[in-house]
Each structure stands twice: as structure tokens, then as C-alpha cells.
Amino acid sequence: MTIYIPTPLRSYVGGNTAVEIEAATVAAALAQLTETHPELRRHLFNEEGKVRAFVNLYLNDEDVRYLPAKEETPVTAADTLSIIPSIAGGCSRAAQTLAGFRRASTR
């Protein structure tokens, strides 16, 4: 199967955008990926060995969290697994200042 690596993690897999893995399940694929590239482990898993909350996994186009077998879902050589880190948004300091100015000017 092909595991697609997001840009922030590519430095841990030699700059590759994807890695080919032979595995029977999503969990086995992730285990093999982190055995081959051990630096990835701390970015994908927490101390208890569970996938971190901010790491989203998509088997083909399906969110692994919503699959009946979750990470124990069987995979084939034709499948793809995409690792998608959650990205938090925010408001820039300039936008906060402008918003405060607008509130003050409408009083």
C-alpha cells in the first residue's frame, strides 16, 4: 500500500511524499512505517501508543476513525493511507486590533 506523508513530516522519511508498505491492516502499516522511520513515532503516536488526536488517517477516502474496524481495518496493496495533521487556525494580532477598534468605534 502507499502511505502519503504530509509536508511537515517528510523530513523524517527522507523527503519522500509517499512510502510503500506491505501490511495486512492500517495498524500494521503504521507499525511498519514507524519501524522503518522511527523518528515518525513520536509525531504519530502518544505515550500510550495510540494515534495522536490531531493526526487524521484516511484509508482511500474514508476517515479511519469512522470505519467499523478502525485501525484494524484490512488493507491491500492497491490501498492508500493518507496522514493528515490537524491544523489549528487563529486570528492574527493585527486582526484582533482591528476588531477591537471596530467595536470601540461603534459605541
MOMOQUI-V899975 format. One record per residue. RES is the residue in one small letter. OMEGA is omega in whole degrees, 0 to 359 (999 if undefined). NEAR is the number of other C-alpha atoms within 10 Angstrom. D_CENTER is the distance of its C-alpha to the mean C-alpha in whole Angstrom. Layout:
# MOMOQUI-V899975
[[RES,OMEGA,NEAR,D_CENTER] [RES,OMEGA,NEAR,D_CENTER]]
This chain:
# MOMOQUI-V899975
[[m,179,19,17] [t,175,19,14] [i,178,23,11] [y,185,19,10] [i,179,21,8] [p,183,15,7] [t,182,12,10] [p,182,9,10] [l,184,18,9] [r,179,15,12] [s,180,14,15] [y,179,16,14] [v,177,18,14] [g,179,9,17] [g,182,12,16] [n,176,14,15] [t,181,14,13] [a,179,17,13] [v,177,13,14] [e,183,13,17] [i,171,17,17] [e,182,14,19] [a,181,18,19] [a,182,15,20] [t,175,17,17] [v,180,26,13] [a,179,17,14] [a,178,18,16] [a,178,22,14] [l,178,21,11] [a,179,15,15] [q,179,15,16] [l,183,20,13] [t,172,19,13] [e,180,12,17] [t,182,12,18] [h,188,13,15] [p,180,14,16] [e,180,14,15] [l,188,18,11] [r,183,18,12] [r,179,13,12] [h,183,16,9] [l,186,20,7] [f,175,17,10] [n,184,12,13] [e,180,9,17] [e,179,7,17] [g,178,10,15] [k,177,9,13] [v,181,19,9] [r,183,15,9] [a,183,11,9] [f,178,14,7] [v,178,14,4] [n,180,16,4] [l,178,22,6] [y,175,19,9] [l,190,21,12] [n,179,15,14] [d,184,11,14] [e,177,12,13] [d,184,14,11] [v,181,20,11] [r,184,13,12] [y,175,10,15] [l,183,13,16] [p,182,9,19] [a,181,12,19] [k,183,16,15] [e,177,19,14] [e,178,14,17] [t,178,15,17] [p,178,15,19] [v,177,20,18] [t,179,13,20] [a,182,12,20] [a,183,8,20] [d,173,14,17] [t,176,20,13] [l,179,24,10] [s,175,20,7] [i,183,17,4] [i,177,15,3] [p,175,19,4] [s,179,10,7] [i,179,8,10] [a,178,6,13] [g,179,6,16] [g,182,7,20] [c,181,7,23] [s,179,9,25] [r,179,9,28] [a,180,9,30] [a,177,11,29] [q,179,11,30] [t,180,11,33] [l,179,12,34] [a,177,12,33] [g,178,11,35] [f,180,11,38] [r,178,11,38] [r,182,10,38] [a,184,9,41] [s,179,8,43] [t,180,6,43] [r,999,5,45]]
